[in-house]
């Protein structure tokens, strides 16, 4: 299975890239992919990073071939 992972904000800075294609065997949930992607990055609050699958915020989705996954930093505003 191949998925495209897009990194935004501080996640992109920590990963030193904005996008990559990752290939996996078997099944993987969005939250498992998040853990794999954030492992080893210098982000202090990894729990604050949200994950979107095909532009829908959902960390429980089981990924499918061709999915687009975005790792999003915390949003601020008002």
N, C-alpha and C positions, 0 to 999 in steps of 0.2 A: 504494500500500500504506500502511495506517495501523497504527502500533504504539503501545502505551501504554508510556511510560518512567517508571519509579518510581525516585526518588532517596532514599537513606537516609543517616543520619549526616552525616559531614563533607561528603559529596557534595551532600546536600540543602542544607546550610548554604552551600556555595560557589555552588550554582546558584540559591539563594534561592527554591526551590520543591520540592515533594515529588513532583510528578507532572506529566506533560504528554503530549499525544497528538501524535505526529510523523507527517508524511506524506512518502513518498518514491516516486520513480519507479524502476523497475528492481529489481535484486536488491541485497541488502546483507547482509553477515554481521554477527553480533553484535559482533565485535571492531571492525568498521568503524563501527558505530553508537556503540560506546563511545568511540572516538576523536573522533567528531563531537560527542558530548555533553560530553566533558571538555575539548575545545578551548576555550581562553580562561578556564578556571576556575583559581582560585588553589589548586590541589592540587599539592603538591611531588612526591609519589610516585604518579603516575598508574598505574604498573604494578601497584601493590598493590590497586587497585580491581578487584573481581571482578564478573562479569556473569552473571546468571541469565536464562534464557529459559523462560518458562512454569514457573517455580520449579525449574528444573534448571540447575546450574552448567555452562555450556558456552559458550565464546566463539567456537567454530568454526561454529555453526549458521547456516544461511542463513535469514533472517527471512521470515515469511509474514504476510499481512494478518491483523490481529487479535491478533498475538503480544503478550505482556506481557513487558517487559524490565526487570530491576531492576539498578541499579548499587549495589554493596555495598561499604562501607568494610572495611578489614582488621578481622578479629575478634580479640579478646583474651580471655583467660580461663584458667581452670585448675581 
